[in-house]
């Protein structure tokens, strides 16, 4: 499967936090990668800049837009919660 774009990641990201508890973003990235059926190679694929994993970047961008929409809240460094 191809790495999903950030729009495709938005709903699964919200669903992963629906219990209202604090979640480590790194745990959610791993969970979503498995949910999308990404291979180990796809999870390790880097952006053209070579600075970040492509899938991690897309999950983080999805989170950024959900924060701006006030659907997610940052409760600590690398920790998110649904509002």
Backbone as a printed PyTorch tensor [residue, N CA C, xyz], in Angstrom:
tensor([[[  0.8480,  -1.1900,   0.0000],
         [  0.0000,   0.0000,   0.0000],
         [  0.8820,   1.2370,   0.0000]],

        [[  0.4440,   2.2530,  -0.6880],
         [  1.1650,   3.5230,  -0.7070],
         [  0.9560,   4.2490,   0.6250]],

        [[  1.8860,   5.0920,   0.9620],
         [  1.7790,   5.8770,   2.1940],
         [  0.6280,   6.8690,   2.0140]],

        [[ -0.3370,   6.8780,   2.9520],
         [ -1.4910,   7.7690,   2.8090],
         [ -1.1030,   9.2310,   2.9910]],

        [[ -1.8850,  10.1310,   2.3730],
         [ -1.6430,  11.5590,   2.5560],
         [ -2.2210,  12.0050,   3.9000]],

        [[ -1.9100,  13.2340,   4.2890],
         [ -2.3140,  13.6730,   5.6200],
         [ -3.8280,  13.7660,   5.7810]],

        [[ -4.5620,  14.0630,   4.7010],
         [ -6.0200,  14.1270,   4.8000],
         [ -6.6070,  12.7620,   5.1420]],

        [[ -6.0380,  11.7190,   4.5790],
         [ -6.5110,  10.3620,   4.8300],
         [ -6.2290,   9.9440,   6.2680]],

        [[ -5.2090,  10.5180,   6.8660],
         [ -4.7900,  10.1540,   8.2230],
         [ -5.6440,  10.8530,   9.2850]],

        [[ -6.3140,  11.9460,   8.9290],
         [ -7.0210,  12.7530,   9.9260],
         [ -8.0650,  11.9720,  10.7300]],

        [[ -8.9830,  11.2940,  10.0780],
         [-10.0340,  10.5750,  10.7960],
         [ -9.4640,   9.4410,  11.6460]],

        [[ -8.5830,   8.5920,  11.1160],
         [ -7.9960,   7.5520,  11.9770],
         [ -7.2310,   8.1350,  13.1740]],

        [[ -6.6120,   9.2990,  12.9970],
         [ -5.9150,   9.9440,  14.1160],
         [ -6.9100,  10.3480,  15.1940]],

        [[ -8.0230,  10.9260,  14.8040],
         [ -9.0630,  11.2660,  15.7850],
         [ -9.6200,  10.0140,  16.4590]],

        [[ -9.8560,   8.9810,  15.6780],
         [-10.3980,   7.7380,  16.2380],
         [ -9.4340,   7.0950,  17.2240]],

        [[ -8.1390,   7.2570,  16.9930],
         [ -7.1380,   6.6700,  17.8890],
         [ -7.1230,   7.3640,  19.2530]],

        [[ -7.6850,   8.5750,  19.3210],
         [ -7.6910,   9.3290,  20.5780],
         [ -9.0870,   9.4410,  21.1880]],

        [[-10.0550,   8.7190,  20.6500],
         [-11.4510,   8.9110,  21.0490],
         [-11.7580,   8.5590,  22.4990]],

        [[-10.8470,   7.8770,  23.1960],
         [-11.0880,   7.5160,  24.5870],
         [-10.9020,   8.6940,  25.5460]],

        [[-10.4080,   9.8300,  25.0310],
         [-10.2570,  11.0290,  25.8530],
         [ -9.0220,  11.0460,  26.7310]],

        [[ -8.1790,  10.0290,  26.6340],
         [ -6.9560,   9.9570,  27.4440],
         [ -5.7930,  10.5830,  26.6880]],

        [[ -4.7190,  10.8660,  27.4200],
         [ -3.4880,  11.3420,  26.7930],
         [ -2.8280,  10.1970,  26.0400]],

        [[ -2.2840,  10.5090,  24.8540],
         [ -1.6170,   9.5110,  24.0220],
         [ -0.2880,  10.0550,  23.5360]],

        [[  0.7330,   9.2220,  23.5690],
         [  2.0100,   9.5970,  22.9780],
         [  1.8560,   9.5740,  21.4630]],

        [[  2.2700,  10.6390,  20.8110],
         [  2.1500,  10.7190,  19.3600],
         [  2.9500,   9.6090,  18.6900]],

        [[  4.0940,   9.2680,  19.2480],
         [  4.9150,   8.1940,  18.6690],
         [  4.1800,   6.8540,  18.6960]],

        [[  3.4060,   6.5920,  19.7620],
         [  2.6160,   5.3540,  19.8320],
         [  1.5050,   5.3660,  18.7910]],

        [[  0.8770,   6.5180,  18.6100],
         [ -0.2040,   6.6290,  17.6330],
         [  0.3400,   6.4720,  16.2150]],

        [[  1.5140,   7.0330,  15.9440],
         [  2.1200,   6.8830,  14.6180],
         [  2.3490,   5.4040,  14.3240]],

        [[  2.8450,   4.6690,  15.2930],
         [  3.0820,   3.2270,  15.1180],
         [  1.7560,   2.4950,  14.8940]],

        [[  0.7650,   2.8220,  15.7090],
         [ -0.5580,   2.1870,  15.5990],
         [ -1.1930,   2.4540,  14.2340]],

        [[ -1.1250,   3.7040,  13.7760],
         [ -1.7150,   4.0480,  12.4780],
         [ -0.9600,   3.3920,  11.3270]],

        [[  0.3540,   3.3000,  11.4500],
         [  1.1390,   2.6130,  10.4230],
         [  0.6940,   1.1800,  10.2650]],

        [[  0.4510,   0.5140,  11.4000],
         [ -0.0410,  -0.8640,  11.3590],
         [ -1.4590,  -0.9250,  10.8040]],

        [[ -2.2920,   0.0370,  11.2030],
         [ -3.6790,   0.0760,  10.7250],
         [ -3.7370,   0.2490,   9.2020]],

        [[ -2.8440,   1.0620,   8.6560],
         [ -2.8040,   1.2680,   7.2140],
         [ -2.0660,   0.1500,   6.4880]],

        [[ -1.5090,  -0.7970,   7.2240],
         [ -0.8300,  -1.9290,   6.6090],
         [  0.4930,  -1.5720,   5.9600]],

        [[  1.1770,  -0.5840,   6.5050],
         [  2.4610,  -0.1730,   5.9390],
         [  3.5430,  -1.1980,   6.2790]],

        [[  4.4170,  -1.4370,   5.3360],
         [  5.5450,  -2.3400,   5.5620],
         [  6.6250,  -1.5920,   6.3420]],

        [[  7.5950,  -2.3390,   6.8390],
         [  8.7090,  -1.7240,   7.5650],
         [  9.4600,  -0.7500,   6.6710]],

        [[  9.5950,  -1.0840,   5.3930],
         [ 10.2890,  -0.2030,   4.4530],
         [  9.5110,   1.0950,   4.2430]],

        [[  8.1870,   0.9980,   4.1350],
         [  7.3620,   2.1910,   3.9590],
         [  7.4300,   3.0770,   5.2000]],

        [[  7.4710,   2.4710,   6.3830],
         [  7.5640,   3.2450,   7.6200],
         [  8.9000,   3.9710,   7.7230]],

        [[  9.9430,   3.4040,   7.1220],
         [ 11.2830,   4.0040,   7.1820],
         [ 11.5570,   4.9890,   6.0490]],

        [[ 10.6640,   5.0410,   5.0490],
         [ 10.8800,   5.9190,   3.8930],
         [ 11.0080,   7.3680,   4.3440]],

        [[ 12.0280,   8.0460,   3.8260],
         [ 12.3050,   9.4270,   4.2210],
         [ 11.7470,  10.4210,   3.2170]],

        [[ 11.4900,  11.6210,   3.6980],
         [ 11.1320,  12.7350,   2.8260],
         [ 12.3050,  13.0250,   1.9000]],

        [[ 12.0740,  13.7240,   0.7950],
         [ 13.1850,  14.0770,  -0.0910],
         [ 14.3200,  14.8180,   0.6270]],

        [[ 13.9850,  15.5600,   1.6710],
         [ 15.0140,  16.2850,   2.4260],
         [ 15.8760,  15.3350,   3.2500]],

        [[ 15.3610,  14.1130,   3.4910],
         [ 16.0960,  13.1200,   4.2670],
         [ 16.0930,  13.3760,   5.7590]],

        [[ 15.2250,  14.2670,   6.2430],
         [ 15.2430,  14.6370,   7.6480],
         [ 14.1830,  13.9470,   8.5050]],

        [[ 13.1670,  13.3810,   7.8770],
         [ 12.0670,  12.7950,   8.6450],
         [ 11.4070,  11.6980,   7.8300]],

        [[ 10.8200,  10.7180,   8.5460],
         [ 10.0660,   9.6670,   7.8650],
         [  8.8100,  10.2760,   7.2520]],

        [[  8.4840,   9.8530,   6.0460],
         [  7.3380,  10.3960,   5.3130],
         [  6.0390,  10.1890,   6.0770]],

        [[  5.8110,   8.9690,   6.5770],
         [  4.5530,   8.7000,   7.2700],
         [  4.4610,   9.5130,   8.5620]],

        [[  5.5470,   9.5860,   9.3200],
         [  5.5540,  10.4030,  10.5430],
         [  5.1710,  11.8380,  10.2090]],

        [[  5.7590,  12.3740,   9.1480],
         [  5.4920,  13.7320,   8.7200],
         [  4.0210,  13.9320,   8.3970]],

        [[  3.4250,  12.9890,   7.7220],
         [  2.0100,  13.1180,   7.3380],
         [  1.0880,  13.0330,   8.5410]],

        [[  1.4170,  12.1720,   9.4950],
         [  0.6100,  12.1000,  10.7200],
         [  0.7330,  13.4120,  11.4940]],

        [[  1.9360,  13.9410,  11.5660],
         [  2.1400,  15.2010,  12.2910],
         [  1.4200,  16.3740,  11.6060]],

        [[  1.4000,  16.4050,  10.2660],
         [  0.6500,  17.4470,   9.5630],
         [ -0.8430,  17.2870,   9.8030]],

        [[ -1.3350,  16.0610,   9.8040],
         [ -2.7530,  15.8230,  10.1070],
         [ -3.0550,  16.3580,  11.5010]],

        [[ -2.1700,  16.0820,  12.4440],
         [ -2.3400,  16.5790,  13.8070],
         [ -2.3380,  18.0950,  13.8670]],

        [[ -1.4610,  18.7230,  13.1010],
         [ -1.3900,  20.1820,  13.0850],
         [ -2.7260,  20.7920,  12.6700]],

        [[ -3.3170,  20.2500,  11.6180],
         [ -4.5980,  20.7890,  11.1670],
         [ -5.7250,  20.4640,  12.1480]],

        [[ -5.6530,  19.3290,  12.8170],
         [ -6.6600,  19.0060,  13.8260],
         [ -6.5010,  19.8880,  15.0650]],

        [[ -5.2700,  20.2740,  15.4050],
         [ -5.0420,  21.2190,  16.5000],
         [ -5.6200,  22.5810,  16.1370]],

        [[ -5.3800,  23.0190,  14.9050],
         [ -5.8990,  24.3190,  14.4640],
         [ -7.4230,  24.3310,  14.4640]],

        [[ -8.0360,  23.1890,  14.1850],
         [ -9.4950,  23.0740,  14.2050],
         [-10.0230,  22.8470,  15.6220]],

        [[ -9.0960,  22.7780,  16.5850],
         [ -9.4120,  22.5600,  18.0070],
         [-10.0910,  21.2190,  18.2670]],

        [[ -9.7350,  20.2300,  17.4650],
         [-10.2440,  18.8770,  17.6770],
         [ -9.2760,  18.0410,  18.4990]],

        [[ -8.0080,  18.4330,  18.4980],
         [ -6.9860,  17.8010,  19.3290],
         [ -6.3270,  18.8780,  20.1720]],

        [[ -5.7670,  18.4460,  21.2960],
         [ -5.0630,  19.3520,  22.1900],
         [ -3.7100,  18.7520,  22.5330]],

        [[ -2.6950,  19.5790,  22.6430],
         [ -1.3740,  19.1230,  23.0820],
         [ -1.3230,  19.2650,  24.5930]],

        [[ -1.1060,  18.1620,  25.2850],
         [ -1.0750,  18.1940,  26.7460],
         [  0.3410,  18.0900,  27.2880]],

        [[  1.2820,  17.9330,  26.4100],
         [  2.6870,  17.8420,  26.7830],
         [  3.5030,  17.6490,  25.5240]],

        [[  4.8060,  17.5300,  25.6900],
         [  5.6610,  17.3400,  24.5240],
         [  5.4230,  15.9530,  23.9420]],

        [[  4.9060,  15.9120,  22.7220],
         [  4.6430,  14.6290,  22.0570],
         [  3.4350,  13.8970,  22.6140]],

        [[  2.5620,  14.6250,  23.3380],
         [  1.3770,  14.0090,  23.9410],
         [  0.1520,  14.7660,  23.4470]],

        [[ -0.8560,  14.0160,  22.9690],
         [ -2.0770,  14.6340,  22.4500],
         [ -3.3020,  14.0110,  23.1030]],

        [[ -4.4090,  14.7580,  23.0270],
         [ -5.6990,  14.2950,  23.5580],
         [ -6.7930,  14.9250,  22.7050]],

        [[ -7.8590,  14.1750,  22.4960],
         [ -9.0140,  14.7100,  21.7700],
         [ -9.7130,  15.7240,  22.6600]],

        [[-10.3030,  16.7610,  22.0500],
         [-10.9800,  17.7840,  22.8550],
         [-12.4400,  17.4460,  23.0340]]])
